[in-house]
């Protein structure tokens, strides 16, 4: 997965956890897949948007750009869990 999307996934997990959930990257991906469109035309449009997206498009609103774009690729495996705030 490209680095900015990897960092975006981490930011989404952090946001869900800050909202009171105790979730993981795996569970977040599963939830996003469950909510994704199933229509081929919608999926094709999403793929085309992904293909032309810039790294900065991965930065969620309200998250510092450096948090997403300044992250180096991480090794595979579980991420350390942060305690709830």
Rosetta blueprint (number, residue, H / E / L):
1 X L
2 X L
3 X H
4 X H
5 X H
6 X H
7 X H
8 X H
9 X H
10 X H
11 X H
12 X H
13 X H
14 X H
15 X H
16 X H
17 X H
18 X H
19 X L
20 X L
21 X L
22 X L
23 X L
24 X L
25 X H
26 X H
27 X H
28 X H
29 X H
30 X H
31 X H
32 X H
33 X H
34 X H
35 X H
36 X L
37 X L
38 X L
39 X L
40 X H
41 X H
42 X H
43 X H
44 X H
45 X H
46 X H
47 X H
48 X H
49 X H
50 X H
51 X H
52 X H
53 X L
54 X L
55 X H
56 X H
57 X H
58 X H
59 X L
60 X L
61 X L
62 X L
63 X L
64 X L
65 X H
66 X H
67 X H
68 X H
69 X H
70 X L
71 X L
72 X L
73 X L
74 X L
75 X L
76 X L
77 X L
78 X L
79 X L
80 X L
81 X L
82 X L
83 X L
84 X L
85 X L
